[in-house]
Amino acid sequence: MPPKGGGEILFACPVRKVLQPIQFTDPGKIKRIRGTAYSVRVSPQMANRMVESARSILNKFLPDIYIYTDHMKGVSSGKSPGFGICLIAETINGTILSAELASNPQGQGAAVLPEELGQNCAKLLLEEIYRGGCVDSTNQSLALLLMTLGQQDVSKVLLGPLSPYTIEFLRHLKSFFQIMFKIEMKSPEEEYKGGEKVLMTCVGTGFSNLSKTIR
């Protein structure tokens, strides 16, 4: 946790020579919500309080909710105290929409109650579900980048309203790759309520990973 950090993140990813084009235009309906409430160098009850407050909102819409608690103490917990919660909504078609909030760093900003944090994160997840699409607003730019680097074939993805970051990222893609996306506005169907949807279409640049293992 900030400001002093500590700890490590292990990231593993298989090597891909090429990226396949995608056609991801049907997000599907929400079937379950999963999440993790974590706390370090504070009372373990903080995580439980976040879980209860988040469930108080989400249980009104869906019964299949499971939020894990993860408490760390001692050397393995890093150097600063704090807590946070990450929530993930999964749909029947494999779409994942996420929301995450964490407490303010020690000595910076107002102190946040775990109940407030849990409720705010649940509302943030509901906001992402309202926006809809096949990718949440945080990861829109990553999906567009992978579409750009895909094979020289048509890729399509349905997104919710574009975030300001994504709009600026599209300008960068045009500058670096000379790639222009076709943007079609889609009104919410009767089956899928929520915000206006955007269908993004592009032809990939055909990028290929030529790196070799050094022995």
Residue frames relative to the residue before (quaternion, step in Angstrom):
aa qw qx qy qz dx dy dz
M 1.0000 0.0000 0.0000 0.0000 0.00 0.00 0.00
P 0.5012 -0.6281 0.4899 0.3382 3.62 -1.12 0.63
P 0.6063 -0.0789 -0.7721 -0.1733 1.61 -2.38 0.77
K 0.6861 0.5264 -0.3032 0.4003 3.64 1.09 -0.50
G 0.3652 -0.7834 0.4516 0.2213 3.56 1.26 -0.16
G 0.2531 0.7395 -0.6044 0.1546 3.53 -1.02 -0.87
G 0.6831 0.4489 -0.3413 0.4642 3.56 -1.19 0.44
E 0.2366 -0.7709 0.5747 0.1397 3.56 -1.29 0.06
I 0.2743 -0.7200 0.6119 0.1786 3.52 -1.32 0.44
L 0.1899 -0.7704 0.5999 0.1022 3.58 -0.88 0.96
F 0.0601 -0.8069 0.5875 -0.0112 3.57 -0.61 1.18
A 0.0254 -0.7962 0.6044 -0.0143 3.58 -0.78 1.02
C 0.0629 0.7972 -0.5952 0.0793 3.56 -0.92 0.91
P 0.4333 -0.6909 0.4985 0.2939 3.62 -0.83 0.85
V 0.4892 -0.6482 0.4961 0.3072 3.58 -1.18 0.61
R 0.0843 -0.7887 0.6086 0.0237 3.55 -0.88 0.97
K 0.3752 -0.7252 0.5248 0.2405 3.59 -0.82 0.94
V 0.7907 0.0176 0.0081 0.6119 3.57 1.01 -0.84
L 0.3606 -0.7013 0.5698 0.2310 3.56 -1.29 0.41
Q 0.3826 -0.7383 0.5130 0.2129 3.54 -0.85 1.00
P 0.5236 -0.6141 0.4724 0.3543 3.63 -1.09 0.60
I 0.2322 -0.7810 0.5658 0.1267 3.59 -1.14 0.60
Q 0.1375 -0.7224 0.6691 0.1071 3.53 -1.32 0.50
F 0.1654 0.8054 -0.5392 0.1822 3.57 0.12 1.29
T 0.2088 0.8302 -0.4814 0.1883 3.56 0.24 1.27
D 0.7063 0.3935 -0.2634 0.5262 3.60 1.25 -0.01
P 0.2463 -0.8229 0.4903 0.1477 3.61 -0.08 1.23
G 0.3503 -0.7401 0.5076 0.2682 3.61 1.02 -0.68
K 0.5544 -0.6177 0.4519 0.3269 3.55 -1.32 0.18
I 0.5863 -0.5929 0.4251 0.3523 3.56 -1.17 0.65
K 0.1379 -0.8101 0.5652 0.0727 3.60 -0.84 0.96
R 0.8137 -0.0524 0.0512 0.5766 3.60 1.07 -0.61
I 0.2353 -0.7415 0.6108 0.1474 3.53 -1.33 0.39
R 0.0479 -0.7788 0.6254 -0.0005 3.53 -0.93 1.00
G 0.0591 0.8190 -0.5689 0.0455 3.57 -1.16 0.37
T 0.2403 -0.7358 0.6104 0.1680 3.51 -1.38 0.10
A 0.1330 -0.7489 0.6450 0.0741 3.56 -0.92 0.98
Y 0.0521 -0.8320 0.5522 -0.0128 3.58 -0.56 1.13
S 0.0345 -0.7824 0.6218 0.0038 3.54 -1.18 0.63
V 0.0468 -0.7918 0.6090 0.0068 3.57 -1.01 0.85
R 0.8601 0.0544 -0.0794 0.5010 3.55 -1.00 0.94
V 0.6349 0.4173 -0.3729 0.5325 3.59 1.10 0.72
S 0.7153 -0.4249 0.3106 0.4598 3.60 -1.25 0.03
P 0.5320 -0.6321 0.4560 0.3309 3.64 -0.98 0.77
Q 0.5672 0.6161 -0.3764 0.3962 3.58 1.21 -0.49
M 0.5136 0.6504 -0.4198 0.3700 3.61 1.17 -0.46
A 0.6731 0.4963 -0.2976 0.4605 3.58 0.88 -0.95
N 0.6580 0.5116 -0.3143 0.4544 3.59 0.94 -0.86
R 0.6412 0.5227 -0.3219 0.4605 3.59 1.02 -0.77
M 0.6362 0.5157 -0.3297 0.4697 3.60 1.04 -0.74
V 0.6420 0.5319 -0.3204 0.4497 3.58 0.97 -0.90
E 0.6765 0.5023 -0.3027 0.4454 3.60 0.84 -0.96
S 0.6868 0.4769 -0.2997 0.4595 3.61 0.89 -0.87
A 0.6395 0.5080 -0.3349 0.4699 3.62 1.03 -0.72
R 0.6697 0.5005 -0.3026 0.4577 3.58 0.94 -0.87
S 0.5853 0.5940 -0.3773 0.4029 3.61 1.08 -0.65
I 0.6956 0.4264 -0.2653 0.5138 3.59 1.16 -0.57
L 0.7308 0.4696 -0.2545 0.4250 3.59 0.77 -1.07
N 0.6157 0.5781 -0.3529 0.4026 3.61 1.06 -0.63
K 0.5492 0.6033 -0.4000 0.4176 3.59 1.25 -0.26
F 0.7566 0.3930 -0.1910 0.4866 3.58 1.19 -0.55
L 0.8226 0.0824 0.0358 0.5614 3.58 1.02 -0.78
P 0.3592 -0.7514 0.5031 0.2310 3.64 -0.87 0.84
D 0.6847 0.5043 -0.2858 0.4418 3.61 1.08 -0.74
I 0.2989 0.7389 -0.5351 0.2797 3.57 0.25 1.31
Y 0.0853 0.7794 -0.6176 0.0616 3.57 -0.86 0.95
I 0.0317 -0.7975 0.6020 -0.0247 3.57 -0.63 1.13
Y 0.3007 -0.7700 0.5418 0.1523 3.56 -0.59 1.19
T 0.2555 -0.7319 0.6020 0.1916 3.56 -1.23 0.45
D 0.0749 -0.7947 0.6023 -0.0131 3.55 -0.97 0.93
H 0.0246 0.8132 -0.5778 0.0648 3.56 -0.37 1.26
M 0.0732 -0.7933 0.6041 0.0198 3.57 -0.89 0.97
K 0.0107 -0.7917 0.6108 0.0008 3.55 -1.06 0.73
G 0.7274 0.4213 -0.3039 0.4484 3.55 -1.25 0.30
V 0.8244 -0.2421 0.1751 0.4807 3.57 -1.27 -0.47
S 0.6828 0.5272 -0.2971 0.4094 3.60 0.94 -0.86
S 0.6413 0.5661 -0.3237 0.4043 3.59 1.21 -0.28
G 0.5916 -0.5665 0.3903 0.4206 3.62 1.19 -0.01
K 0.6233 -0.5996 0.3919 0.3136 3.55 -1.31 -0.12
S 0.7562 0.3295 -0.1960 0.5302 3.63 1.18 -0.29
P 0.4468 -0.6791 0.5027 0.2940 3.60 -1.08 0.64
G 0.2762 0.7576 -0.5689 0.1615 3.55 -1.23 0.41
F 0.1394 -0.7728 0.6115 0.0969 3.55 -1.34 0.07
G 0.0315 0.7987 -0.5995 0.0416 3.55 -1.22 0.44
I 0.2216 -0.7661 0.5895 0.1284 3.54 -1.32 0.15
C 0.1240 -0.7666 0.6281 0.0499 3.55 -1.09 0.83
L 0.0836 -0.8054 0.5867 0.0110 3.59 -0.79 1.03
I 0.0971 -0.7951 0.5984 0.0159 3.57 -1.01 0.86
A 0.1575 -0.7629 0.6211 0.0855 3.57 -0.91 0.98
E 0.1454 -0.7910 0.5916 0.0559 3.59 -0.82 1.04
T 0.2579 -0.7691 0.5665 0.1450 3.56 -1.07 0.78
I 0.6785 -0.4957 0.3544 0.4102 3.55 -1.30 0.23
N 0.7123 0.4335 -0.2579 0.4881 3.63 1.18 -0.43
G 0.6438 -0.5677 0.3244 0.3974 3.60 1.21 0.24
T 0.4422 0.6695 -0.4754 0.3609 3.59 1.24 0.19
I 0.1232 -0.7845 0.6048 0.0602 3.58 -1.03 0.82
L 0.0621 -0.7791 0.6238 0.0026 3.58 -0.77 1.09
S 0.0817 -0.8426 0.5322 -0.0051 3.58 -0.72 1.04
A 0.0497 -0.7572 0.6498 0.0451 3.53 -1.35 0.39
E 0.0011 -0.8128 0.5815 -0.0352 3.57 -0.99 0.80
L 0.0043 0.7740 -0.6330 0.0124 3.54 -1.12 0.76
A 0.0860 -0.7811 0.6163 0.0516 3.56 -1.16 0.64
S 0.6052 -0.5659 0.4209 0.3691 3.55 -1.25 0.45
N 0.5904 -0.5638 0.4342 0.3810 3.57 -1.24 0.44
P 0.5685 -0.5930 0.4332 0.3707 3.61 -1.06 0.67
Q 0.6286 -0.5576 0.3928 0.3737 3.55 -1.16 0.67
G 0.8215 0.2009 -0.1702 0.5057 3.57 -0.79 1.06
Q 0.7048 0.3879 -0.2628 0.5326 3.61 1.28 0.05
G 0.8414 0.0996 -0.0964 0.5223 3.55 -0.75 1.05
A 0.6672 -0.5055 0.3710 0.4020 3.54 -1.35 0.11
A 0.5425 -0.6011 0.4749 0.3447 3.56 -1.18 0.62
V 0.2321 -0.7788 0.5726 0.1081 3.57 -1.00 0.87
L 0.3852 -0.7034 0.5464 0.2413 3.57 -0.95 0.87
P 0.5511 -0.6214 0.4292 0.3549 3.61 -0.98 0.72
E 0.6034 0.5560 -0.3653 0.4397 3.63 1.09 -0.62
E 0.6529 0.5066 -0.3079 0.4714 3.58 0.97 -0.86
L 0.6572 0.5245 -0.3118 0.4425 3.56 0.93 -0.94
G 0.6608 0.5116 -0.3054 0.4564 3.58 0.94 -0.88
Q 0.6725 0.4898 -0.2937 0.4707 3.57 0.93 -0.90
N 0.6654 0.5070 -0.3092 0.4522 3.59 0.93 -0.89
C 0.6526 0.5036 -0.3205 0.4667 3.58 1.01 -0.76
A 0.6213 0.5288 -0.3360 0.4706 3.61 1.05 -0.74
K 0.6582 0.4937 -0.3067 0.4786 3.60 1.00 -0.83
L 0.6222 0.5394 -0.3336 0.4589 3.57 1.09 -0.74
L 0.6449 0.5053 -0.3182 0.4770 3.59 1.04 -0.78
L 0.6398 0.5135 -0.3235 0.4715 3.60 1.00 -0.79
E 0.6079 0.5434 -0.3390 0.4693 3.57 1.14 -0.67
E 0.6495 0.5048 -0.3120 0.4754 3.60 0.99 -0.84
I 0.6455 0.5097 -0.3206 0.4698 3.58 1.01 -0.81
Y 0.6263 0.5269 -0.3321 0.4689 3.59 1.06 -0.76
R 0.6446 0.5070 -0.3186 0.4753 3.59 0.96 -0.87
G 0.1936 -0.8475 0.4737 0.1410 3.55 1.12 -0.77
G 0.4503 0.6593 -0.5301 0.2858 3.52 -1.27 -0.46
C 0.6035 -0.5875 0.4159 0.3430 3.56 -1.34 0.08
V 0.7472 0.2368 -0.1589 0.6002 3.59 1.30 -0.18
D 0.4456 -0.6909 0.4856 0.2972 3.61 -0.93 0.79
S 0.7022 -0.5129 0.2971 0.3944 3.58 -1.23 0.46
T 0.6105 0.5658 -0.3539 0.4265 3.61 1.12 -0.59
N 0.7919 0.3364 -0.1457 0.4883 3.59 0.97 -0.87
Q 0.3177 0.7660 -0.5066 0.2360 3.61 1.22 0.26
S 0.6844 0.5058 -0.2944 0.4349 3.58 0.85 -0.99
L 0.6282 0.5330 -0.3400 0.4536 3.61 1.03 -0.73
A 0.6479 0.5151 -0.3184 0.4621 3.59 0.95 -0.86
L 0.6673 0.4973 -0.3027 0.4645 3.59 0.96 -0.87
L 0.6295 0.5300 -0.3349 0.4590 3.61 1.05 -0.73
L 0.6759 0.4817 -0.2973 0.4719 3.60 0.92 -0.88
M 0.6041 0.5299 -0.3533 0.4790 3.61 1.11 -0.60
T 0.6461 0.5305 -0.3117 0.4517 3.59 0.99 -0.87
L 0.7297 0.4279 -0.2317 0.4805 3.60 0.98 -0.87
G 0.4845 0.6904 -0.4209 0.3339 3.60 1.27 -0.05
Q 0.7187 -0.4269 0.3260 0.4416 3.54 -1.36 -0.02
Q 0.6071 -0.5793 0.4000 0.3686 3.57 -1.25 0.43
D 0.4581 0.6140 -0.4826 0.4247 3.49 0.50 1.33
V 0.6123 -0.5841 0.3902 0.3629 3.56 -1.24 0.36
S 0.0745 -0.7630 0.6413 0.0328 3.57 -1.00 0.95
K 0.0676 -0.7907 0.6081 0.0235 3.55 -1.08 0.80
V 0.0646 0.7771 -0.6256 0.0239 3.55 -1.10 0.71
L 0.3189 -0.7373 0.5659 0.1854 3.56 -1.06 0.81
L 0.0676 -0.8064 0.5875 -0.0069 3.57 -0.73 1.12
G 0.5133 -0.5721 0.5216 0.3703 3.51 -1.35 0.22
P 0.7630 -0.2967 0.2339 0.5245 3.64 -1.19 -0.26
L 0.4785 -0.6959 0.4578 0.2778 3.57 -0.87 0.99
S 0.4032 -0.6993 0.5361 0.2470 3.57 -0.97 0.87
P 0.6440 -0.5164 0.3766 0.4204 3.65 -1.15 0.42
Y 0.6185 0.5464 -0.3436 0.4483 3.60 1.04 -0.74
T 0.6633 0.5071 -0.3032 0.4594 3.59 0.96 -0.91
I 0.6311 0.5382 -0.3345 0.4474 3.59 0.99 -0.81
E 0.6665 0.4750 -0.2954 0.4929 3.59 0.98 -0.85
F 0.6264 0.5466 -0.3321 0.4457 3.58 1.06 -0.76
L 0.6111 0.5476 -0.3464 0.4546 3.60 1.06 -0.71
R 0.6267 0.5227 -0.3339 0.4718 3.60 1.08 -0.70
H 0.6381 0.5168 -0.3238 0.4700 3.58 1.04 -0.77
L 0.6341 0.5297 -0.3341 0.4536 3.60 0.98 -0.82
K 0.6404 0.5151 -0.3229 0.4694 3.57 1.04 -0.77
S 0.6677 0.5058 -0.3014 0.4555 3.59 0.99 -0.83
F 0.7508 0.4178 -0.2227 0.4605 3.59 0.85 -0.97
F 0.8228 0.2497 -0.0901 0.5025 3.59 0.83 -0.99
Q 0.3350 -0.7424 0.5005 0.2934 3.63 1.27 -0.21
I 0.4110 0.6930 -0.4726 0.3571 3.54 1.08 0.85
M 0.1140 -0.7716 0.6241 0.0460 3.55 -0.91 1.00
F 0.2840 -0.7534 0.5699 0.1642 3.57 -0.86 0.95
K 0.3577 -0.6650 0.6043 0.2541 3.52 -1.19 0.65
I 0.1165 -0.8148 0.5676 0.0169 3.58 -0.65 1.15
E 0.0158 -0.7987 0.6005 -0.0353 3.57 -0.63 1.17
M 0.3401 -0.7300 0.5575 0.2018 3.55 -0.85 0.98
K 0.0953 -0.7898 0.6053 0.0256 3.55 -0.93 0.94
S 0.3548 -0.7172 0.5543 0.2292 3.57 -0.79 0.97
P 0.5763 -0.5890 0.4219 0.3781 3.62 -1.05 0.66
E 0.4076 -0.7020 0.5273 0.2508 3.57 -0.92 0.93
E 0.6801 -0.4731 0.3619 0.4275 3.53 -1.30 0.24
E 0.6718 0.5100 -0.2882 0.4534 3.56 1.08 -0.83
Y 0.7830 0.2374 -0.1183 0.5626 3.59 1.04 -0.79
K 0.1908 -0.7876 0.5796 0.0855 3.55 -0.35 1.26
G 0.4824 0.6967 -0.4636 0.2588 3.56 -1.27 -0.11
G 0.7842 -0.3481 0.2508 0.4484 3.52 -1.29 -0.39
E 0.6738 -0.4586 0.3864 0.4318 3.54 -1.36 0.13
K 0.2778 -0.7684 0.5566 0.1503 3.57 -0.96 0.88
V 0.2207 -0.7601 0.6001 0.1162 3.54 -1.25 0.58
L 0.2065 -0.7655 0.5979 0.1182 3.61 -0.78 1.04
M 0.1359 -0.8061 0.5752 0.0317 3.58 -0.53 1.23
T 0.0158 -0.8047 0.5919 -0.0424 3.57 -0.79 1.07
C 0.1348 0.7837 -0.6007 0.0824 3.57 -0.99 0.81
V 0.3589 -0.6644 0.5968 0.2713 3.54 -1.38 0.19
G 0.4608 -0.7262 0.4436 0.2519 3.57 -0.67 1.12
T 0.5448 -0.6359 0.4495 0.3111 3.56 -1.25 0.47
G 0.4571 -0.6991 0.4455 0.3222 3.61 1.23 -0.21
F 0.2184 0.8023 -0.5258 0.1793 3.59 1.10 0.65
S 0.0746 -0.7976 0.5982 0.0217 3.57 -0.98 0.86
N 0.4007 -0.7151 0.5229 0.2338 3.58 -0.95 0.91
L 0.1004 -0.8352 0.5405 0.0150 3.59 -0.36 1.24
S 0.4262 0.7275 -0.4595 0.2792 3.61 1.24 0.01
K 0.2146 -0.7682 0.5936 0.1068 3.55 -1.10 0.77
T 0.5440 -0.6076 0.4721 0.3347 3.55 -1.21 0.55
I 0.2948 -0.7494 0.5666 0.1746 3.59 -0.86 0.95
R 0.0767 -0.8163 0.5723 0.0150 3.60 -0.72 1.06
